[in-house]
Amino acid sequence: RHITMPLLQRTSSFTIILTVINYLQVFTYQQVMLAGGPDDSTRTMSLYIYDIGIGTVTPLLSQAMGAAVVLLVVILVVTLLQLRLARVEWDY
């Protein structure tokens, strides 16, 4: 326990960061099964970007690009916050 857990700290921190990024970018399940759901209750940011950028009759690419930049900033802030809270020492 005293050897394995400290060695797994870097790997688990990396896995948690990638999992959170993946959850913020979820698109396929909502698009295929729900398409935003009743009253847009299951609409994610990625589905919103798709709907206004590609899914409408008159695509609003500038709004889709703005929403994509907002999603990028949110992912960047969450990742930096996780890195700050994890404080993993990368020396061997």
Secondary structure, DSSP 8 states (H G I E B T S, - for coil): -TTHHHHHHHHHHHHHHHHHHHHHT--HHIIIIITT-GGGTT--HHHHHHIIIIISSS--HHHHHHHHHHHHHHHHHHHHHHHHHH------
